Amino acid sequence: MRRKCASPFVPDDVVTDISAFQGVVTIVLRDGEITREEKRLVIKLASLLGLDEDTPKRVYEAIVAGEVLEGGRVLDKDEMLRIYSGMFQTAYLNASISEDEYFVVAYLRLMFGITVVENDYVIKAIHDELEEHVEKNMFQVVEQGLDQAKDVVDGLVNKLRSILPEGGRKGESD
């Protein structure tokens, strides 16, 4: 029996720029509207994916029409890690982050098949970058917030695995 799916765009094998974008837009549209913060994440994702200016509109229109756009450029693991890192950092640095926005980050982690080790690497890189730019007396607060953000995303990944068919992407492991 197939369980309720968070997005019909979780690919079985390869992830393309189009499938990643479709999945995220579907996630942010699940409540029928895109908040300002969600729009910011969608725009950031389009930029990180290197989508041309027409593609986001075509994807949005296809989703609203109940269609799936096929094709796109296949993303390799390095690109997926870079995109995930950029999205995590963008979401984390947003002062009014909501669970819905973290849900987007968790969805990307699951879609991209990012393991616990890879996730820890991404978080450490974000940590190190923030440490360079934040005053020493404030860094402990930033560090604690980053740890909390990681915990939220980890929890949402587990939640997603419980509602996706067969626990998520094929071949994904921690």
Buried (B, 14 or more C-beta within 10 A) or exposed (E): EEEEEBBEBBBEEEBBBBBBBBBBBBBBBEEEEBBEBBEBBBEBBBEBBEBEEEBBEBBBEBBEEEEBBEEBEEBEEEBBBBBBBBBBBBBBBBEEBEEBBBBBBBBBBBBBBBEEEBBEBBBEBBBEEBEEEBEEEEBEEBBEBBEEBBEBBBEBBEBBBEEBEEBBBEEBEE
